[in-house]
Amino acid sequence: MTLAPHEILAARILIVDDQASNVRLLERLLADTGYTAVSATMDPQAVCALHRQHDYDLILLDLQMPVMDGFTVMAALQTGVGSSYLPVIVLTAQPGHKLRALQSGAKDFISKPFDLVEVKTRIHNMLEVRLLYRHLAEQNDLLERKVQERTAELRESEARFRSLTELASDWYWEQDEHGRFTKVSGPVLDMLGLRVDSLQIQPADRWALDGTEDEPAGVASANGPAGTDAGSAPDTPSADGWNPAERAALHAAIAARRPFIDFAFSRTNANGSRQQFRVSGEPMFTQACRFVGYRGIGVETTPRTPGPA
């Protein structure tokens, strides 16, 4: 990233020095260089209030001043303005003060008496770094806002998708990461062979997809789903009419957190008629790729019998 010359020349600069001659010299030098937003004060106690009001890009700060020296001013800026970044170049005739000034938060120093070329160079370099820092912070803020907006859009889109999915399917279900059903529409529990009174299934009372928890009577188990005789043939309909082999395959896919599309599922009714279904499911993950549950839909694909003409 590069800055245009006019951006640097439009930077807000404050001169702080108790010597009027130093103030006039720096003001003239900066004006001749082309800087257009230069102000000055000979009162160090006013610096914090001025900086809060104008948010200067650079403060040229004399260290040796009566009542309040430059070190005290920098300490006040750090605590009173609420910014850890001090855009300060100190002005000093004492070589021993330079290291202490840098340790106190100053970003650079200019020695007195002034070398005009050095003054111009250090001010330009300091402003370039400061303005690039500002631009970077603004871009980060903009990026964060865009991420938040996009996240909100995705959540809204996800909500619309779920609503449309439910409307477009005969049944819909969601489970949390522990296998507990959190949302059910249609005969999902009957299809899966579950017998529960509420969606708020406690760990000790729920059907364990991974087979690691106790499974109550009437719920899918290692010997087959609820209502299935352990000794029956794989394709023999269970007591509730669902195909045991298909049901076992569906259980296995969900337990393994595998996505699947249009899984064929069937049911034989008491009158001998046969219903056909297509089931699709997928695991759900956060943006950090943490598994948070499973969801699926189903539609009936039984051919419709034409009605009387």
N, C-alpha and C positions, 0 to 999 in steps of 0.2 A: 504494500500500500504506500502511495506517495501523496504528499500534500502539495497543493497549488501554492505559489508564492503569496497570493492574496490572503489565503487562510492564515498563514503565519503572521503576516503584517496586520491582520485584523484581531490578533490575540489581545486579550485583556491583561494589561500589565500595571502593577502598583509599585511605585518607588517609595521606600520607607527610609528616611534619613533625617537626622536632626540638624544637619548642616545645609542651609539653603543653597550654598554654592554647589554642593554635590548633586542636589536635586535638579538645579537648573542645567548642569552639565549633562546629566543623564537624560533629562527631558529633550534637550537640544539634539543629543546624539540619536535618540530613538526616533525623533521626528524627521531628522535628516535621512535616516535609513528607510523611512516609509511607514513606521508603525503608527496606527491611527487611533488606538484605544488605550492611551497612556494616562494614568492619573498618579497623584503623589500625595503623601501626608508626612508631616514632621512630628506627628503625635503617635508614638508606638502603641498607646493604649487604645487607639481607634482601629487598629488593624483587624482584629477579629470581627468586629461589626461590619467593617467594609467588605471583608472577604465573604461573610455570610450573605451580604446583599448582592455582591457582584460576581462571586465565584471566579476569582482571577485565575488566568492560565499561568501567570508567573508573578512572583513577589520578589523584588530586589530589596533585600533587607540588610540594613547596617547593623553590625553587632554592638558597637559601643555607643549607647545612647543613655541619657539620664532618665531616671525614674523607672524605666523598663527597658532592659537591654534586649538584644536580638535573641539570645537564648531563651529568655522568659517569654518573648513573643511566640517563638516556635512551640514552646510547651503549651501556651494558651491556645494556639491554633489546633494542636492535636487534641486537646480536651474540649475546647469550646465549640469548634466547628464540626466535630464528629467525622473527620476524615483522617485516615491513616497516611494518606499521600499528601506531602507538603510540597507544593510547587515553588520552592524557595531557592534562590541563589543569594548567598550571604556576601556582604561587602565588608572587607576587613583589611586593616593594615598590620595585624598581628599574625605572623606565621604560625604561632602556637595555637591560635584559635581555629585553624582550618580543620584539623582532625576532629576536634570537639564539636564543631558545627555539623560536620557530616554525621557524626554519631548521634547528634540531636535531631536529625531528620532532614537537614538541608541536602539538596540534590547536587549542588556545585558551589563554587566560591569564585569571587573576583577580587584580586588584590588591589589595594590602594598603595600609591597613586594609580589611577586608571591607565591601562594601556588600551586605547580605543579599539584597536583591531581585536584584542582579546575579549573586550566587553561585547562587541558585536557578535563574535563567533560563539561565545558561551551562551549568550541570550538566544541566538538563532537555534543552536543545537538543543538547548533546553526546551524551547517552545516546540520544536519538531517532535521530540520524544513525548512531551506532554499532550500535544494534540493527537498524535497517533494513539496514545493510551486512551484518550477520550473516545476516539472513533471506535476503537476496539470494544470498549465498554458499551457503547451505544449499539454496536452490531450484536454483541452478546445478548443485550436486553431484547433487541428485535428478534433474534433467533429464538430466545426463550418464549416470547409472546407467540411466535408462529407455531412453536411446538405445542404450547398450551391450546392454541386455537385448533390445530390439527387433531390433537388428542380429543378435544371436545367434539369435533366433527366426526371422528371415528366412533366415539361412544354413541353419538346420535344415529350414525349410520348402522351401528350394530343393533341398536334398539329397533330401528325401522326394519332391519333384516329379520330380527326375531319375530316381530309382529307379522310381517308378510309371510314368513315361513309357517307360522302357526295357522294363518288364514289359508295358505295354499296346501296344507297337509291335513290328513285325517286325524293325526295325533302327533304330539311333540313332547319331548321330555328333556330335563336337565338334571345332572347329578353334580354334587360337589366332589372335591378331591378324595373324600373318604367313601364315595359310592352312595351317599345318602341322596335320595331324590328331593330336589328343591322345587321342581316345576313339572307338572304332568297334565297333559291334555289328551283325552282319548283313552283307549283301553291298553295303555302301555304296560301297566302292572300285570294285567291279565295275560298279555302277550308274552311277557318275560317269566310268567309263572310265579308272581309274587303275591303274598297275602299280607297286606298291611292296612291299618286303620287310618293312618295319617302320613303326610309327607315328612313330618318331623320324626324320622326314624332314629332311634337311639342306637349307638354302636352295638349294644348287646342284643338288640332286637331286629337288626336290619339284615338284609341279604348281603353277604360279603362277596363282591365280584371276584376278589382275588383268592377266595377260599381260605383266608387266614383267620377268620373269626367264626365263632359259634353260629350255627344256622338253625333257627327254630323250626319246629315241625310245620309242614305245609309250605316251606320255602325251598327254592332251588338248592340242591345239594350235590355232592359228588355222585350220588346214585341217580341223579336226574332231577329236572325241575319239579316244582310242586305239582301234584296231581299226576305224576308219571310213575308207573310201576317199574321198579328197578329191574325186573326180569323181562320186561317187554322188549320186543324187537325195536331197533332204532327208528324204523319208519312207521311203527304202529302208533296211531294217534293217542295222545294222552287223554286222561279223563276229561279235560277241558277242550279237547279237540285239536290242540296245536301239535305240529310235527316235532317230536322230541329231538331228532337229529338236527333239524334246522334251529331249534331253540338252543341246543347245546353249542352250535357253531356261533350263534349270535352272542351268547354269554361269553364265549372265549374271546371273540373280537373286542367286546367292551372291556373285559378284564385285562386284556393286553394293551388297552388304550390305542387300538388300531383304528384308523379311519376306514370306512367302507361305504360303497355307493350301490344303491339298488339291490340290496341283498334280498333274495327271494324267500318269502315266508308264507306259510299256508295254514289253513285251519279247516277241519272237517266238522260240520255242524251235526246236531243230533238227528236231523232229518236226512243226512247223507249228502247234503249240498256242500260244496267246497268253496271257501273264500281264499283269494290270493292277494298278497300284499308285497310292497317293495319298501325296504327299510334302509335308511342311510344314517350314518353316525360319524362323529368326529370328536377327538379330544380337544379341550380348550386350554390355552396357555396365556400367561401374561406376556407383556412386552419383554420381560426378563427371562422368558422361556420356562417359567415355573408352571407345572401342571395344576390346573384349578378345577378340573371337572370334565364331564362328558355331556354331549347333547346329541339328540337324534330326532329324526322325523320318520313318519310312515304314511303311505297312501295305499288305499285299496285298489287293486287292479283287476278284480273279478269282472269278467265280461258281463255287461248288462244284458239281461233278457229282454228282447223287444216286447213292448206291451201290445195289447190288441189294437188292430187298425181302427 
